[in-house]
Amino acid sequence: MSAESVRAFLAANAPDLPIIEVAESTATVEHAARALGVEPARIAKTLAIRAGGEPFLLVARGDARLDNAKSKRHFGARPRMLGPEETFELTGHQVGGVCPFGLATPLAVYCDLSLQAFEIVYPAAGSLNSSVEISPRRLAELVGARWVDLCRLPDRAAVRLTPPRFHPSAEPL
């Protein structure tokens, strides 16, 4: 169901965006980066979070970490990651394929400013082996996300930026 809801969402809202399916797993940032042939930072991971009583999705670059202090200041409550069952119930996506497209339940979506370091990022597309190639700005516009500063980045000296390249087995649908 999850991959189908993403296909339906993209067909209705962004028919020019093909879903990229690969043979390898894209369920973690590291797996997705290896399967797509890009650096981990370019993977747009989607986190299912609750702060106070409200669940929401946060899309951030793959090497960013949620900053509890920033989140508490922004939402007035400490953020808590949702468990796999609640994540699936709210999004319709299994952990490892969670994305802001084709959601089972309307949820607030936030995009972390960390995504803006890249022209192109790769969020999941509803399954454990699919992604979409998209600009951060278009991603935010497509899902009605608000931009926030909720993450901290790794030490800049440790980050090496490389241009994206597709793994030979990655084929657009």
Disulfide bonds with the S-S distance in Angstrom:
none
